[in-house]
């Protein structure tokens, strides 16, 4: 089964399931679905950053400071977070990611999804999927901050990153 054929739950503005659709159709029609963003840090606290492959359905060849992806039909956010983190990092036995908050991403052009943000410590050697990740490294937060204006980032990851910074600074806008 291709990624475009994966079945997703379609949700409303309150994140209630209202139907199901193949991923490719959900993207093409702008149907609201669910996704997870997992901030992975190594033992030194450096942030896992990667560039997506050019074959990705959404945001090909863009940089991201999260691992993650869509939540499958009938799958919980928590289960999707662990599955996606292990898949994208290429590890098994990762601790269960810690849920932080959820927000509704909307690009203003018809692309919208509920986004649950997590964090996890990855002290295992990573071996990211070559189908998903073209380049990766663990970078200090200062390096990530410096690269924010230099690299082409995935827009939903940037939105999640900004909300995560506000969340950690004690802002109340980030969590719904």
C-alpha positions as CSV (number, residue, x, y, z in Angstrom):
1,X,0.0,0.0,0.0
2,X,1.4,3.4,-0.9
3,X,1.3,6.4,1.5
4,X,-1.4,8.0,-0.6
5,X,-3.7,4.9,0.0
6,X,-3.3,5.0,3.8
7,X,-6.8,5.5,5.4
8,X,-7.1,8.5,7.7
9,X,-9.9,9.6,10.0
10,X,-11.4,12.9,8.8
11,X,-12.3,15.2,11.7
12,X,-14.2,18.4,12.4
13,X,-13.2,21.6,14.1
14,X,-13.5,19.9,17.5
15,X,-11.4,16.9,16.4
16,X,-14.4,14.5,16.3
17,X,-14.2,11.8,13.6
18,X,-16.8,12.6,10.8
19,X,-15.5,10.1,8.2
20,X,-12.5,8.4,6.6
21,X,-10.5,8.9,3.4
22,X,-7.3,7.8,1.7
23,X,-4.4,10.1,2.6
24,X,-4.0,11.2,-1.0
25,X,-7.6,12.2,-1.3
26,X,-7.5,14.0,2.1
27,X,-4.6,16.1,0.9
28,X,-6.0,16.8,-2.5
29,X,-9.4,17.9,-1.1
30,X,-8.1,19.6,2.0
31,X,-9.9,17.3,4.4
32,X,-9.1,17.9,8.0
33,X,-7.3,15.0,9.6
34,X,-4.9,14.3,12.5
35,X,-1.1,14.4,12.7
36,X,1.6,14.2,15.3
37,X,4.8,16.2,15.8
38,X,7.5,14.7,18.0
39,X,10.5,16.7,19.1
40,X,13.4,14.2,19.5
41,X,16.5,15.2,21.4
42,X,19.6,13.2,22.0
43,X,21.4,12.6,25.4
44,X,23.1,16.0,25.0
45,X,19.8,17.7,24.5
46,X,20.4,18.4,20.8
47,X,17.4,18.5,18.5
48,X,17.0,16.0,15.7
49,X,16.6,18.0,12.4
50,X,16.2,16.5,9.0
51,X,15.4,17.3,5.4
52,X,12.5,15.4,3.8
53,X,13.0,13.5,0.6
54,X,11.9,15.0,-2.7
55,X,9.3,12.2,-3.0
56,X,7.2,13.1,0.1
57,X,3.5,13.9,-0.6
58,X,3.6,17.1,1.5
59,X,6.5,19.6,1.8
60,X,9.1,17.6,-0.2
61,X,12.8,18.6,0.3
62,X,12.0,20.9,3.2
63,X,13.7,20.9,6.6
64,X,11.9,19.8,9.7
65,X,12.7,19.9,13.4
66,X,10.1,17.3,14.3
67,X,9.6,13.7,13.3
68,X,6.0,12.6,12.9
69,X,3.2,12.2,10.4
70,X,-0.4,11.4,10.0
71,X,-2.5,9.5,12.5
72,X,-4.0,6.4,10.9
73,X,-7.8,5.7,11.0
74,X,-8.7,4.4,14.4
75,X,-5.2,5.1,15.8
76,X,-4.7,7.2,18.9
77,X,-2.4,10.2,18.9
78,X,-0.1,8.5,21.5
79,X,0.2,5.3,19.4
80,X,0.9,7.3,16.3
81,X,3.5,9.4,18.1
82,X,5.5,6.3,19.1
83,X,5.1,4.6,15.7
84,X,6.1,7.7,13.7
85,X,9.1,8.5,16.0
86,X,10.4,5.0,15.8
87,X,9.8,4.8,12.0
88,X,11.4,8.1,11.2
89,X,14.3,7.8,13.6
90,X,14.9,4.2,12.5
91,X,14.9,2.8,16.1
92,X,12.9,0.4,18.2
93,X,12.5,0.5,22.0
94,X,12.1,4.2,22.1
95,X,10.5,5.6,25.3
96,X,6.8,6.6,24.7
97,X,6.8,10.3,23.7
98,X,5.4,12.7,26.2
99,X,2.3,14.6,25.1
100,X,2.5,18.4,25.4
101,X,-0.4,20.0,23.7
102,X,-2.6,20.0,20.6
103,X,-3.5,22.7,18.1
104,X,-5.4,23.1,14.8
105,X,-2.9,23.9,12.0
106,X,-4.4,25.9,9.1
107,X,-2.3,27.3,6.3
108,X,-5.1,29.6,5.2
109,X,-5.1,27.9,1.7
110,X,-7.3,24.9,2.5
111,X,-4.8,22.6,4.3
112,X,-5.7,22.0,7.9
113,X,-5.1,19.3,10.5
114,X,-5.2,18.7,14.2
115,X,-1.7,18.5,15.4
116,X,-0.6,16.9,18.7
117,X,2.9,17.9,19.8
118,X,5.2,15.5,21.8
119,X,8.7,15.3,23.0
120,X,11.0,12.3,23.4
121,X,14.6,11.6,24.4
122,X,16.4,9.3,21.9
123,X,19.6,7.9,23.3
124,X,19.7,5.1,20.7
125,X,21.7,5.3,17.5
126,X,19.4,6.6,14.8
127,X,19.1,5.2,11.2
128,X,16.3,7.2,9.5
129,X,14.3,5.8,6.7
130,X,15.9,6.7,3.4
131,X,12.4,7.0,1.8
132,X,11.5,9.7,4.4
133,X,14.8,11.5,5.3
134,X,17.4,12.8,2.8
135,X,19.7,14.3,5.5
136,X,19.7,14.4,9.3
137,X,21.7,15.5,12.3
138,X,21.3,16.4,16.0
139,X,21.8,20.2,16.3
140,X,22.1,22.5,19.3
141,X,19.0,24.7,19.8
142,X,21.1,27.8,19.0
143,X,22.0,26.3,15.6
144,X,18.4,25.5,14.8
145,X,17.4,29.1,15.7
146,X,20.1,30.4,13.4
147,X,18.9,28.3,10.6
148,X,15.2,29.3,10.9
149,X,15.7,32.1,8.4
150,X,18.3,30.4,6.2
151,X,16.7,27.0,5.4
152,X,13.3,26.2,3.7
153,X,11.3,24.6,6.6
154,X,8.0,22.8,6.5
155,X,5.4,25.4,7.4
156,X,3.4,23.2,9.8
157,X,6.6,22.3,11.7
158,X,7.5,26.0,12.0
159,X,4.0,26.6,13.4
160,X,4.4,23.7,15.9
161,X,7.9,25.0,16.8
162,X,6.7,28.5,17.5
163,X,3.8,27.2,19.6
164,X,6.2,24.9,21.5
165,X,8.5,27.8,22.3
166,X,5.5,29.8,23.6
167,X,4.3,26.7,25.6
168,X,7.7,26.3,27.2
169,X,7.9,30.0,28.0
170,X,4.6,29.7,29.9
171,X,2.3,31.1,27.2
172,X,-1.3,29.9,27.3
173,X,-2.1,30.3,23.6
174,X,-0.2,27.2,22.5
175,X,-2.3,24.5,24.2
176,X,-5.9,23.8,23.3
